């Protein structure tokens, strides 16, 4: 099961390295890892998506709490959070397909942010599941390149 961990940490060099090293040493796999600034420049927020049962997640949290730069850490439950993923996707789009691709993009709540004679670049901000669905929808058109962020989450 996927868990979203939200950690408030000291904004000091090496914090993300120490956190990721802990995961590596313990053999835990990270699905996504986002570090971001907070309203207070002394701290950063790490949003870590990890898979495991409740026992594994409790172990992860226990190990993370032992790191000196961790101020607090919480397993945010799906029903009590807002989460989004940002996607940029370059899709083949010749003149004949362009209008259809734009219609599909609009239906997926994506927008065209750049256009050339051969491709469109789309931007979407949505849930992880919706972004995954959108990628599947556009595969038949020909995805040239894509990049997406990890999960950004906040407790309600």
C-alpha positions, 0 to 999 in steps of 0.5 A: 500500500502507498503511504505519503510521508510528510516531514518537516526538516531543518533546512541544512545541507545534506538533509535529503542525502541523509534521509535517502541514505536511510531508505537505501540502507534499510532496503526501502524503495521510494516511489517519489521524493520531493523537497520544498521550501516552507513559509519559514526559511529555517525549515524544508518540507519533504514529501516521500511516497513509499510502499509498504504495510503498516508495520513497514511504514511504522519502522520507516517513521521510527528510523526517520525520527532518529535523524537529528534534522527531522523536526516532525514526520507524519503518515498522511492518510489519503482522505485527509490530504490534498495531493497533485502531480505536475506533468509536461508531455511532448506529443506528436501532432501533425496538422491532421491530428492537432485539433483532436489532440487539443480536444482530448487534452482539454477533456483531461484538464491539460493545456497546451503550453507550446506548439511546433509543426511536429508536436504539442507540449501539454501541461497537466496538474492532477492526482497521480491516478489521473496523470497515469490515465492521461499518459495512457490516453496519449500513448496512441498519439505518440509520446515523444517525451514526458517528465513529471514531478513526484507527489506534492501533498498537504494535510487538510 
